[in-house]
Amino acid sequence: MLSKLIVGITLRMPRWFVRWVSRRYVAGTTLDDAVSVMKRLESEGACFTIDVLGEEISSMDEAQYFLDEYVRVMNAIVEHKLDSNLSIKPTAFGLLIDKEKGMANIESLVRQAAAHDMFVRLDMEDHRVTTETIQVVLDLHQKGLTNVGTVLQGRLHRTPNDIENVALAIGPNADYRICKGIYLEPEDIAYTTRGDIRSKTNEAIRMALEHGAYVGIASHDVPVVDYTLKTLDELNMGPMNTDPRKNAGPERNGKGPGYEFQMLLGVRGPMRRKLTKAGHRTRVYIPYGEKWYEYSIRRLQENPTIGLQIAKAFLMPWTNRP
Ligand code: FDA
């Protein structure tokens, strides 16, 4: 109820107010803004992944915009010698409009990124595209492009099967981000209570690690981070160690020993810095783009609990500092 009320109030607020609230979570409107934020956070020992914000597209011309913009991002990463991945939304590349062309767009970017030894992460969107997104990754690996991976959402019933299937298909080259999942999915396909989502996310993290994948743990939730640290300890994985898993993939250039922690820009900075200080690799997700307003509003509408988290960060700043 409270979350919905916060979203309702936000929708009536002037644009400048929403911009003021979101400036902590969005690097800015331009690529230069994103580069400035990364240069600032570099000194904290973080590495990055960049997300060009956008709304759901309705034509393949718009998909071309995303491809072009991500090529600009890639060149900026190289020019400024930043340690950064690319995070893309498959639907923004046209996957739901023209599957073949969408796939070709994604392949084009992944191929160009491979030439710079750069990793491309396919963000996971809602359940309409889960199967296709995983399939795109498997197809690209088949074509020899191993610098690509996706995201699996702890809340989905299917995730343990997906971990098994990806392991069978690409074995040690599997590289995924595990998160709770931001989309409120129906209960016939997803866990819906906070406790279940947390415990299933934890199970997915352990399972992915045990299957030898490179795992990005994307959570700001203290019990999830603590569970991961305990699991890493049990698997003899951790800072300064070489990856001890017999089924682990090849040494990934510039990546951690089999895992890394990932957090959103502006969220739980002290926890991220503490993990970095303890020797864990930490990556910050950096969104930027002109469509920051539409994007922020849509996210709030899709998942009103974000409104509550943002309000909490303002009213109780000690719970969540940038
Ligand atoms: P939880 O929601 O319990 O948050 C713990 C605490 O963190 C909150 O109490 C609050 O203080 C703070 N917090 C968390 N999220 C916040 C926010 N947005 N704003 C302000 N404070 C916040 N999902 C998806 O479906 N597909 C994807 O591809 C990705 N990609 C992704 C990348 C990265 C790097 C991260 C960190 C997350 C994602 N997610 C995602 C989102 C993810 O699925 C999940 O919805 C959020 O991370 C919130 O879940 P937590 O595990 O952080 O716990």
Residues whose N, C-alpha, C, O or C-beta is under 5 A from the ligand:
A	BS01	FDA	D123 M124 V151 C179 K180 G181 I182 Y183 A218 S219 H220 D221 Q262 M263 L264 V267 Y285 I306 Q309 I310 T319 N320
